[in-house]
Amino acid sequence: MTGKQIQRRLLIQGLGAAALGFPAIVPSTVFGENAPSNRINVGVIGAGRIARIHDMPETWKYDHAQVLAVCDVDSKRVEAGKALVNETYSKKLGRPWDGAVGYGDYRQMLASKDIDAVIIATPDHQHAIPTVHAVRAGKDVYLQKPAALTIAEGRYLSDAVAATDRIVQIGSQQRSLNPWPQFHRACELVRNGRIGELKHVEVGLPGDPSGPEAPQMPVPPNLDYDAWLGSTPEAYYTEMRVHPQASFDRPGWLRCEQFGAGMITGWGAHHVDTAHWGMDMEHSGPVEVWGSAQFPTSGLWDVHGTFLTHARYANGVTMDISGDFPNGVKFIGTKGWIFVTRDGGVTASDPAAGAAKGLTASDPKILTSVIGPNEVRLYRSKEQHGNWLDSIRTRKPPAAPVELGHRATSTCLVHHAAMKLKRPLKWDPKAERFIGDDEANALLSRPQRKGYSFSEAA
């Protein structure tokens, strides 16, 4: 048996990375007064764009956390991720440090007893199953949105997390005060009746452009393409379908329905979650949805383009979602309106990057209204990753628990079903089924490839 086979067997047996020479914990001089025993050791699954520019920096800035390992099915990204971690801690130490560990299989990372928690920053189709594996391995999780690829996956995910005592935070950072306190403020004002009785919500989301045909290419030797496809059907490799090999620019999978639904979930998971927060519908969804969308008729990219969908909730509030509205959320009541958006973006490609005003209202006095001590006070979180780390330490619920993330995503997917079928759909948010519509209910799930299915996740 080779040394590599021995290591793999040890990992599978759950002996942990310490038995394999896991790197020495980053010295206490890096973290000030935070003792090593009190620090949270974090592994990152998915070492691409969003992990590098957002999730890792927003985690290692806290002295009570340390990023020790990175995992990706692309070995080039594993090495680049390790280099970034080592460079960061070398700067903090003031001397060279090269203790970061890389993995090609996230299940090996989950077998390490030295890892307390993981960030999952994979493509959308690889969110739910790794999270289920992680919580069952005893790890707390920060999961990028949307929560899942399908409504059935989202329900399975939320139930699997509920069956454990693990902390799972969805990356719905509009729920935290930093960097955009205006979302919390807007929702609190709406919930306390500052625009009267809420009647209608407009959610502005962009569509995606179509793209060219993309010929088949040889799979790069550094990419485990079968593992990258995961539960989705086999499809020939072309770089435009996956991610750039020479950069960390916006990946092509974001525009392929095989791996997500497009902007309706990509950005909708943020804005619909905000809408639900202000509507007090975080644990529910619409009862009726209708609308239409334009879909490409050629080319590799096939997610929706221009669209307009409508929804009605059980309490009579209606919601429209379209790229014809300004990017953000507009709450309209009997006594005025409030519009909220990002005044800047997480990445340069964010549709709202550079927006001048994040919070406006029909009457400026609405925005200066004081919330009284006996009025509705919404959960306050300073920053999404910091809130997750605090929840890990206190075991109290985070700002964006997985059930709330699932409900926002499921609502987006109900709108997506209306786009596809182009007719009114009746939705039961409690049963999470379309009423009397087998064709629509067929969209709740997708077949999963052998080796990557939920039935094999136990």
C-alpha positions as CSV (number, residue, x, y, z in Angstrom):
1,M,0.0,0.0,0.0
2,T,1.3,3.4,-0.9
3,G,1.7,6.3,1.5
4,K,-1.1,8.1,-0.3
5,Q,-3.4,5.1,0.2
6,I,-2.5,4.9,3.8
7,Q,-3.3,8.6,4.3
8,R,-6.7,8.2,2.6
9,R,-7.6,5.2,4.7
10,L,-6.7,7.1,7.9
11,L,-8.9,10.0,6.8
12,I,-11.8,7.7,6.0
13,Q,-11.5,6.1,9.4
14,G,-11.9,9.5,10.9
15,L,-8.5,9.7,12.6
16,G,-8.2,13.4,11.6
17,A,-5.6,15.5,10.0
18,A,-3.4,15.6,13.1
19,A,-2.5,12.0,12.4
20,L,-1.4,13.1,8.9
21,G,0.8,15.9,10.0
22,F,-1.8,18.6,9.8
23,P,0.0,22.0,10.0
24,A,0.8,23.5,13.3
25,I,-1.8,25.9,14.5
26,V,-1.1,29.4,13.6
27,P,1.0,30.9,16.5
28,S,-0.8,33.0,19.1
29,T,1.3,36.0,18.1
30,V,-0.9,36.3,15.0
31,F,-4.1,36.5,17.1
32,G,-3.2,38.6,20.1
33,E,-5.1,37.5,23.2
34,N,-7.2,34.7,21.5
35,A,-5.8,31.5,22.9
36,P,-5.4,28.6,20.3
37,S,-8.0,26.6,22.3
38,N,-10.6,29.3,21.8
39,R,-10.0,29.8,18.1
40,I,-12.3,28.4,15.4
41,N,-10.4,26.4,12.7
42,V,-12.0,26.9,9.3
43,G,-11.7,25.0,6.1
44,V,-12.9,26.4,2.8
45,I,-14.7,24.2,0.2
46,G,-14.6,25.9,-3.2
47,A,-11.5,28.1,-3.6
48,G,-12.8,30.3,-6.5
49,R,-13.7,33.9,-6.9
50,I,-16.2,34.5,-4.1
51,A,-14.1,32.6,-1.6
52,R,-11.0,34.6,-2.4
53,I,-12.5,38.1,-2.5
54,H,-15.2,37.7,0.1
55,D,-15.5,34.7,2.3
56,M,-11.9,34.1,3.3
57,P,-11.1,37.8,3.9
58,E,-14.3,38.3,5.9
59,T,-13.4,35.3,8.1
60,W,-9.6,35.7,8.8
61,K,-10.1,39.3,9.8
62,Y,-11.4,38.0,13.1
63,D,-8.7,37.0,15.5
64,H,-10.8,34.2,17.0
65,A,-10.9,32.4,13.6
66,Q,-8.1,30.9,11.4
67,V,-8.4,29.5,7.9
68,L,-6.3,26.4,7.9
69,A,-7.4,24.4,4.8
70,V,-8.8,24.9,1.3
71,C,-10.5,22.3,-0.9
72,D,-11.3,22.4,-4.6
73,V,-11.8,19.9,-7.4
74,D,-9.4,22.1,-9.5
75,S,-5.8,21.5,-8.1
76,K,-4.7,24.8,-9.5
77,R,-7.2,26.5,-7.3
78,V,-6.2,24.5,-4.3
79,E,-2.6,25.7,-4.7
80,A,-3.7,29.3,-5.3
81,G,-5.9,29.1,-2.3
82,K,-3.1,27.7,-0.1
83,A,-0.8,30.4,-1.4
84,L,-3.3,33.1,-0.5
85,V,-3.8,31.7,3.1
86,N,0.0,31.4,3.6
87,E,0.6,34.9,2.3
88,T,-2.1,36.3,4.6
89,Y,-0.7,34.7,7.8
90,S,2.9,35.4,6.8
91,K,1.9,39.1,6.7
92,K,0.2,38.8,10.1
93,L,3.2,37.0,11.6
94,G,5.8,39.2,10.0
95,R,7.7,36.1,8.8
96,P,7.1,33.2,6.4
97,W,4.3,30.7,7.2
98,D,3.3,27.9,5.0
99,G,0.9,25.8,7.1
100,A,-2.1,25.8,4.8
101,V,-3.3,22.3,3.7
102,G,-5.1,21.6,0.4
103,Y,-7.6,18.9,-0.4
104,G,-9.2,17.7,-3.7
105,D,-12.1,15.9,-1.9
106,Y,-14.0,17.8,0.7
107,R,-14.9,14.6,2.5
108,Q,-11.3,14.2,3.4
109,M,-11.4,17.7,4.9
110,L,-14.5,16.9,6.9
111,A,-12.7,13.8,8.3
112,S,-10.2,16.1,10.0
113,K,-10.8,16.6,13.7
114,D,-8.7,19.8,13.5
115,I,-11.4,21.6,11.4
116,D,-14.2,23.0,13.4
117,A,-16.2,24.7,10.7
118,V,-16.3,25.0,6.9
119,I,-17.2,27.7,4.4
120,I,-18.9,26.3,1.3
121,A,-18.4,28.6,-1.6
122,T,-19.0,26.1,-4.4
123,P,-21.2,26.5,-7.5
124,D,-24.9,26.5,-6.7
125,H,-25.4,22.8,-7.7
126,Q,-22.8,21.9,-5.1
127,H,-24.3,23.6,-2.1
128,A,-26.8,21.3,-0.5
129,I,-25.1,17.9,-0.5
130,P,-21.7,19.1,0.9
131,T,-23.6,21.0,3.6
132,V,-25.5,17.8,4.6
133,H,-22.2,15.9,4.7
134,A,-20.6,18.7,6.8
135,V,-23.2,18.9,9.5
136,R,-23.3,15.2,9.8
137,A,-19.6,15.2,10.3
138,G,-20.0,17.7,13.2
139,K,-18.9,20.8,11.3
140,D,-20.6,24.2,11.5
141,V,-21.2,25.8,8.1
142,Y,-21.2,29.1,6.3
143,L,-23.1,28.4,3.1
144,Q,-23.1,30.7,0.1
145,K,-26.6,31.4,-1.3
146,P,-28.8,30.2,-2.9
147,A,-29.4,27.4,-0.4
148,A,-30.0,24.7,-3.0
149,L,-30.5,23.9,-6.7
150,T,-34.1,22.8,-6.3
151,I,-36.9,23.1,-3.8
152,A,-36.7,19.4,-2.9
153,E,-32.9,19.8,-2.2
154,G,-33.6,22.8,-0.1
155,R,-36.2,21.0,2.1
156,Y,-33.9,18.0,2.5
157,L,-31.0,20.3,3.4
158,S,-33.0,22.3,6.0
159,D,-34.4,19.1,7.6
160,A,-30.9,17.5,7.7
161,V,-29.5,20.6,9.5
162,A,-32.4,20.6,11.9
163,A,-31.6,17.0,12.9
164,T,-28.2,18.1,14.1
165,D,-27.0,20.7,16.6
166,R,-24.8,22.5,14.0
167,I,-24.8,26.2,13.2
168,V,-25.5,26.9,9.5
169,Q,-25.4,30.5,8.3
170,I,-26.6,31.4,4.8
171,G,-24.5,34.1,3.0
172,S,-27.5,36.5,2.9
173,Q,-25.3,39.4,4.1
174,Q,-28.1,42.0,3.5
175,R,-29.3,40.8,6.9
176,S,-26.2,42.3,8.6
177,L,-25.4,45.9,9.4
178,N,-22.0,45.9,7.8
179,P,-21.7,46.8,4.9
180,W,-25.3,47.7,4.3
181,P,-27.3,48.8,7.4
182,Q,-30.0,50.2,5.2
183,F,-31.7,46.8,4.7
184,H,-32.2,46.2,8.4
185,R,-33.5,49.8,8.7
186,A,-35.9,49.5,5.8
187,C,-37.4,46.2,7.0
188,E,-37.8,47.5,10.6
189,L,-39.5,50.6,9.3
190,V,-41.9,48.6,7.2
191,R,-42.6,46.1,9.9
192,N,-43.5,48.9,12.3
193,G,-46.0,50.5,9.9
194,R,-44.1,53.6,8.8
195,I,-45.5,53.3,5.3
196,G,-48.9,52.2,6.5
197,E,-50.3,48.8,5.6
198,L,-48.0,47.1,3.2
199,K,-49.7,46.4,-0.1
200,H,-47.1,45.7,-2.8
201,V,-43.4,44.9,-3.2
202,E,-41.2,45.4,-6.3
203,V,-38.0,43.5,-6.6
204,G,-35.5,44.6,-9.2
205,L,-33.2,41.9,-10.6
206,P,-31.3,41.8,-13.8
207,G,-31.3,39.0,-16.3
208,D,-28.3,37.4,-18.0
209,P,-27.3,37.7,-21.6
210,S,-27.1,34.8,-24.0
211,G,-23.8,33.5,-25.2
212,P,-22.1,31.8,-28.1
213,E,-21.8,28.1,-28.8
214,A,-18.9,26.6,-27.0
215,P,-17.1,23.6,-28.6
216,Q,-16.0,20.6,-26.6
217,M,-12.5,20.9,-25.1
218,P,-10.1,18.4,-23.4
219,V,-10.6,18.4,-19.6
220,P,-7.6,20.1,-18.0
221,P,-5.5,17.6,-16.0
222,N,-5.9,19.7,-12.9
223,L,-9.7,19.5,-12.9
224,D,-11.7,16.5,-11.6
225,Y,-14.6,17.3,-13.9
226,D,-16.8,14.4,-12.9
227,A,-16.7,15.6,-9.3
228,W,-17.3,19.2,-10.5
229,L,-20.5,18.1,-12.3
230,G,-21.6,16.4,-9.1
231,S,-25.3,15.4,-9.0
232,T,-26.1,17.0,-12.4
233,P,-26.1,15.1,-15.8
234,E,-22.9,14.4,-17.7
235,A,-22.1,17.1,-20.2
236,Y,-19.0,17.6,-22.3
237,Y,-16.3,19.9,-20.9
238,T,-15.8,23.4,-22.2
239,E,-14.2,26.1,-20.2
240,M,-17.1,28.5,-20.7
241,R,-19.3,26.0,-18.9
242,V,-17.1,25.8,-15.8
243,H,-14.7,28.5,-14.7
244,P,-11.7,30.3,-16.3
245,Q,-8.5,28.4,-16.0
246,A,-6.3,31.6,-16.1
247,S,-8.2,33.9,-13.8
248,F,-10.8,34.2,-11.1
249,D,-13.3,36.1,-13.2
250,R,-17.0,35.5,-13.2
251,P,-17.5,31.8,-14.1
252,G,-19.7,30.5,-16.9
253,W,-21.7,28.1,-14.8
254,L,-23.7,31.0,-13.4
255,R,-25.4,31.2,-16.8
256,C,-26.2,27.5,-17.3
257,E,-29.5,26.1,-16.0
258,Q,-27.8,22.8,-15.3
259,F,-26.1,24.4,-12.3
260,G,-28.5,27.1,-11.2
261,A,-31.5,29.2,-12.3
262,G,-29.8,32.4,-13.2
263,M,-30.3,35.8,-11.6
264,I,-33.7,34.8,-10.2
265,T,-31.8,32.8,-7.5
266,G,-28.3,34.3,-7.9
267,W,-29.5,37.8,-6.8
268,G,-33.1,36.9,-6.0
269,A,-31.9,34.9,-3.0
270,H,-30.7,38.2,-1.5
271,H,-33.6,40.5,-2.5
272,V,-36.4,38.1,-2.0
273,D,-35.0,37.3,1.5
274,T,-35.0,41.1,2.2
275,A,-38.6,41.4,0.9
276,H,-39.7,38.5,3.1
277,W,-38.0,40.1,6.1
278,G,-40.0,43.3,5.6
279,M,-43.2,41.4,4.8
280,D,-42.9,39.1,7.9
281,M,-43.0,36.1,5.5
282,E,-39.6,34.6,6.3
283,H,-41.1,31.1,6.9
284,S,-43.6,31.1,4.1
285,G,-44.0,32.0,0.5
286,P,-46.6,33.1,-2.1
287,V,-49.8,31.3,-2.8
288,E,-50.0,32.2,-6.5
289,V,-47.3,33.1,-9.1
290,W,-47.5,34.0,-12.8
291,G,-45.3,35.6,-15.4
292,S,-43.0,35.1,-18.3
293,A,-39.4,35.4,-19.4
294,Q,-37.2,35.3,-22.4
295,F,-34.8,32.4,-22.7
296,P,-31.9,32.0,-25.2
297,T,-32.7,29.8,-28.2
298,S,-29.0,29.1,-29.0
299,G,-25.6,29.1,-27.3
300,L,-24.3,27.4,-24.2
301,W,-25.7,29.9,-21.7
302,D,-29.4,29.2,-21.2
303,V,-30.6,30.9,-18.1
304,H,-33.4,33.5,-18.3
305,G,-32.9,37.0,-19.7
306,T,-35.6,39.7,-19.6
307,F,-38.5,38.7,-17.3
308,L,-41.5,39.8,-15.3
309,T,-43.2,37.7,-12.7
310,H,-46.0,38.4,-10.2
311,A,-46.9,36.8,-6.9
312,R,-49.7,37.0,-4.4
313,Y,-49.4,36.1,-0.7
314,A,-52.1,34.7,1.6
315,N,-52.4,38.1,3.4
316,G,-53.1,39.9,0.1
317,V,-49.7,41.5,-0.4
318,T,-48.4,41.2,-4.0
319,M,-44.9,41.1,-5.3
320,D,-43.5,41.8,-8.8
321,I,-39.9,40.8,-9.8
322,S,-38.3,42.2,-12.9
323,G,-35.2,43.7,-14.4
324,D,-37.4,46.6,-15.4
325,F,-37.3,47.8,-11.8
326,P,-34.2,49.4,-10.2
327,N,-32.0,46.8,-8.6
328,G,-33.2,46.5,-5.0
329,V,-36.5,46.2,-3.1
330,K,-39.4,48.7,-3.0
331,F,-42.0,48.3,-0.3
332,I,-45.2,50.2,-1.1
333,G,-47.9,50.8,1.5
334,T,-51.0,52.8,2.1
335,K,-49.0,55.8,3.4
336,G,-45.9,55.8,1.3
337,W,-43.0,53.7,0.1
338,I,-39.4,52.8,1.0
339,F,-36.8,51.7,-1.6
340,V,-33.6,49.9,-0.5
341,T,-30.6,48.8,-2.4
342,R,-26.8,48.3,-2.0
343,D,-24.7,51.4,-2.2
344,G,-21.9,49.5,-3.7
345,G,-21.2,45.8,-4.3
346,V,-19.4,42.7,-3.1
347,T,-17.8,42.2,-6.5
348,A,-17.1,44.5,-9.5
349,S,-19.7,42.6,-11.5
350,D,-22.5,43.3,-9.0
351,P,-25.4,45.0,-10.8
352,A,-25.7,47.6,-8.1
353,A,-22.1,48.4,-7.7
354,G,-21.6,52.1,-7.4
355,A,-25.2,52.9,-6.6
356,A,-25.4,56.4,-5.0
357,K,-28.2,56.0,-2.5
358,G,-29.0,52.9,-0.6
359,L,-32.2,54.0,1.2
360,T,-34.9,56.4,0.0
361,A,-38.6,57.0,0.8
362,S,-41.7,58.8,-0.5
363,D,-41.2,61.2,2.5
364,P,-37.7,61.7,4.0
365,K,-39.3,61.9,7.4
366,I,-40.0,58.2,7.2
367,L,-36.3,57.4,7.3
368,T,-35.7,59.4,10.5
369,S,-38.5,57.8,12.4
370,V,-37.5,56.4,15.8
371,I,-38.4,52.8,16.5
372,G,-39.8,52.7,20.0
373,P,-38.9,50.3,22.8
374,N,-42.2,48.4,22.4
375,E,-42.1,48.1,18.7
376,V,-40.8,45.3,16.4
377,R,-37.0,45.0,16.7
378,L,-35.4,42.8,14.1
379,Y,-32.3,40.6,14.7
380,R,-29.2,42.7,14.7
381,S,-26.0,41.3,13.2
382,K,-22.9,43.4,12.8
383,E,-21.4,41.4,9.9
384,Q,-22.4,38.1,8.4
385,H,-19.2,36.1,8.9
386,G,-18.6,37.5,12.3
387,N,-22.1,36.7,13.3
388,W,-21.6,33.1,12.2
389,L,-18.4,32.8,14.2
390,D,-20.2,34.3,17.3
391,S,-23.0,31.8,16.8
392,I,-20.5,28.9,16.7
393,R,-19.1,30.1,20.1
394,T,-22.5,30.8,21.8
395,R,-24.6,28.1,19.9
396,K,-27.3,30.7,19.4
397,P,-29.1,31.0,16.1
398,P,-27.3,33.1,13.4
399,A,-28.7,36.0,11.4
400,A,-29.7,33.8,8.4
401,P,-30.5,30.2,9.5
402,V,-30.8,27.6,6.7
403,E,-34.6,27.5,6.9
404,L,-34.9,31.2,6.0
405,G,-32.4,30.8,3.2
406,H,-34.4,27.8,1.9
407,R,-37.6,29.8,2.0
408,A,-36.1,32.7,0.0
409,T,-34.6,30.3,-2.5
410,S,-37.8,28.3,-2.8
411,T,-39.8,31.4,-3.6
412,C,-37.3,32.3,-6.3
413,L,-37.7,28.9,-7.8
414,V,-41.5,29.1,-7.7
415,H,-41.1,32.3,-9.8
416,H,-38.7,30.4,-12.1
417,A,-41.3,27.7,-12.6
418,A,-43.8,30.4,-13.6
419,M,-41.2,31.7,-16.1
420,K,-40.8,28.3,-17.6
421,L,-44.5,27.3,-17.8
422,K,-45.9,30.8,-18.6
423,R,-49.2,30.3,-16.8
424,P,-50.6,31.0,-13.3
425,L,-49.5,28.5,-10.7
426,K,-51.1,27.9,-7.3
427,W,-48.5,27.2,-4.5
428,D,-48.9,25.7,-1.1
429,P,-46.1,27.2,1.0
430,K,-46.8,24.8,3.9
431,A,-46.7,21.6,1.9
432,E,-44.2,23.1,-0.6
433,R,-46.2,21.7,-3.5
434,F,-48.0,23.2,-6.5
435,I,-51.7,22.6,-6.2
436,G,-53.2,20.3,-8.8
437,D,-50.4,20.7,-11.2
438,D,-48.2,17.6,-11.9
439,E,-46.2,19.4,-14.6
440,A,-45.2,22.2,-12.2
441,N,-44.5,19.7,-9.4
442,A,-42.1,17.9,-11.7
443,L,-39.9,21.0,-11.4
444,L,-39.5,20.6,-7.7
445,S,-36.6,18.2,-8.1
446,R,-34.1,16.9,-10.6
447,P,-32.6,13.4,-11.2
448,Q,-29.3,13.0,-9.4
449,R,-26.4,11.1,-10.7
450,K,-25.2,8.0,-9.0
451,G,-22.4,8.7,-6.5
452,Y,-23.6,12.3,-5.8
453,S,-27.2,11.9,-4.7
454,F,-29.0,12.6,-1.4
455,S,-29.9,8.9,-1.1
456,E,-26.1,8.2,-0.8
457,A,-25.4,11.2,1.5
458,A,-26.3,9.3,4.7
